[in-house]
Amino acid sequence: SVAWDSARGELRRNERSHVQTARRVFTSLGPAFVKMGQGLAARPDLFSPESVEELARLFCAVPPFPTSEAMRVITRELGVP
């Protein structure tokens, strides 16, 4: 885990693995989280170049989903039909 690696001083060594896991989690949680990950990818001041590169995969490697699902999520999250 990130906390365990940080406590042992191995966070940097395992950083790519942690960011890959985060990218997969963002993808599995849906469009809002993918968008959040994309926002993080645009912040090289917060993350290493390797992490930014991994998160940038969210811009082009997101699995497609049906338009009807997108409309359902938008409607639910915005509270309007």
HELIX and SHEET records of a PDB file:
HELIX    1   1 VAL A    2  ALA A    7  1                                   6    
HELIX    2   2 GLU A   15  LEU A   29  1                                  15    
HELIX    3   3 PRO A   31  ALA A   41  1                                  11    
HELIX    4   4 PRO A   49  ALA A   56  1                                   8    
HELIX    5   5 ARG A   57  PHE A   59  5                                   3    
HELIX    6   6 THR A   67  LEU A   78  1                                  12    
END                                                                             
